[in-house]
Amino acid sequence: MTGQEDREVHPYSDFLEHIPKSVIEPLIA
């Protein structure tokens, strides 16, 4: 799987990359 395909599946990946996982995980948990 290439980076472009991953972005198509997760369109917000680029946006989430700028947010620490410690902040994201509690929200999506």
N, C-alpha and C positions, 0 to 999 in steps of 0.2 A: 504493500500500500504506500502510495506517495504522499507527500505533504499536502498536495492539492486535494486529493481524495479525502484526506482526514478533515480538511477544512469544510468540505461539502457536507460531511456527516455532522461535524460540530462547527457551525457557522460562528459561534461565539468563542471558539478556541483562542483566536488572536486577542480578544478582549480579556478573557480569563487569564491569559498568560501574564498580564500585568498585575494580577491580584494574587497575593499569597495563598497557597492551598489551605493554610490554617484558617483563612477567612472564608474560603469557598466551601470546604468540607462541611462545616456546621450548617450552612445554608441549604445544601443539597442533600444532607443526611436524612 
